[in-house]
């Protein structure tokens, strides 16, 4: 750390003078003069083709390994796009909030389908909404995944719930059915 601090402190006056030199200075023409303002040319920026001479081989090795670690972590992270259609979307928002905080696990919710690799569909997908979902899905880059969240989004969950409710109603003998008088 001391090596980086020393090299930055050595380069700071040079960087400030470069910043001042890169600014364009023009002369303001007088009202009676029709001459165009004089522009002073910028100096060429320093070359960045080689490695900085101030870094040693072990420092370059450490920096490259840290870069490799960060790239590995980014490759292993899921960047889902939220597609909330019902009440499960609120639960998905809670997952990104401070109590559960999915960000600490590398899950970063993205607002755009072009930035995401996974779509979480929370809620029942109706026939009218299916073309819109397909358009959003087609905008996602490859590889892409879709997760259905909640029992309404999963296949036959609503039908299963209705059948279980009918069985429960039929088991109660004291229940007066509205259709049978």
N, C-alpha and C positions, 0 to 999 in steps of 0.2 A: 504494500500500500504506500509505503514511503517513496518507493521508486516512481510510482505513478504521480504522486503529489509533487515530487521534485521536477519531473519532466514537464508537468503542466505549468508549474510556476516559472520554469525557464522559458516556455513557449508563450506565456501570456502576453508579455510586452510586444512580441512579434505579431501575435494574432490581433491585438488591438490596433497596431499600426497598419496591418493589412486591411482591417475593416474600415479604417478611416480612408485608406488609399482607394478602396473600391467604390467609394461614393462618387457620383457624378457631380461635377461643379460646373455651373454655367454662369456666364456674365449676363446681367440684366441689361437689355438694350435700352438706350435712352428713347424718349418719345419722338425726338426729331430724327433719329437714326433709323434707317430701314434695314440695317444689317441683321443677320441671324445671330443668335447667341453662339458663343464659342464653347465647344464641348471639349473637355480634356479627356484623352483616352485613358481607359482603365489599364492598370498593369495586369499582366497575365497571372492567373492564380498559381500557387505552388503546385508542383507535380505530386500526384498521389500514387504513382505507378509502383513504386517500391515500398518495402516495409519500413516503418520508422526505425531509424538507427538507434533510438533511445531504448527500444525494447530488446530484451535478451531472448535467447532461444527458450529458456524455461517459461518466461512470461508469455511468449507466443503460444507455447504448448498449453498452458493453463487457459488462455483465452479461447483457443480452438476447442478445448474440451468443454468449457462452459457453453460455448455456442452449440456444440453437439448435444449437450444435455438439454438446452432450451428447445432445440429443434425436435428432439425426441419427445419432450413433454407436449409440444404443440401438436405433433403427429398423433399422440395418444389421447388428446382431448376431444371431447364431443362438443360440437357447436350446434345445438338444436335451435330450430325455429319453432316458435309457438304458434299453433293454429287452434285457438280456443273457440269452441262452438257452444259450450254449455257451462254448467257449474264446475266442471272439473278444471276449467281454465283458472279458476281462483286458486285451486290447490296447486296448480303448476306455478302460479305467481308466488305462492307461499314458499315453494321449494327454492326459488331464487332470492327470497328475502333474507333478512338477517338471522332468523331462527335456524333454518336449515342450511342456508348459504352454500348452494351448489358451486359457487365460484371457487371455493377453496379446493374442490376436487377437479378443477379444470373444465367444468361444464359452464360455458359462457353462452347465454341466450342471445341470439342474433336477431335483429329486426328484419333482415332481408333474406330471401331464399338464395341469393347468389353468394352469401357469406356462410351459409349453414350446410352441414352435411347430414343432418337428421331432422325430420319433421315430427313433432309430437301433436297428434290430432286428439284433442280433448273434447269429447262430447259426441252427440249423434250427428252423423253426416247424412243430410237429406239429399234427395235426388236433385233438387235445385242447386245445392251447394257443391255437388260433385264436380261439375265442369270448372268451377273456380279453384277447387283444390287441385285438380289435374294441371291447370295452368301454372299454379305455384310450384307444384312438384316438378314440372318440366323445366323450370328455371333453376332448379338446384343442380350444382355440379356433381359429377360422378366421383367417387362412390356415394350413394345416397341411401338413407334408410328412413322408414316410417314406423312410428310407434303409436299404437292406439291406446289412449289412456282413459280409464274409467270403464264401468260396466256397460254404459250406453254405447260407447264406441266399438266395443268388441262384438263380434258377430253373434246374433241370436240372444244377446243378453236381455234385450227388452222383451222378446217373445218368451224367454224362460221366466222372467219376472211376472208376466201376465199369467202364465200357466200356474205358477206357484200361488199367486193370489186367488185364482179360481179354485184350486184345491183347498186352500185355507177357508174360503167362503163356504164351500160345499161341506166341510167337516163340521161347521157350527150348525147345530140343529135348531137353536133358539133364534137364529138370525132370520128375519122376515125378508124374503126376496122381493124386490120391488116389481118384478115382472110376473110374479105369481100371487094372485090375490085370493 
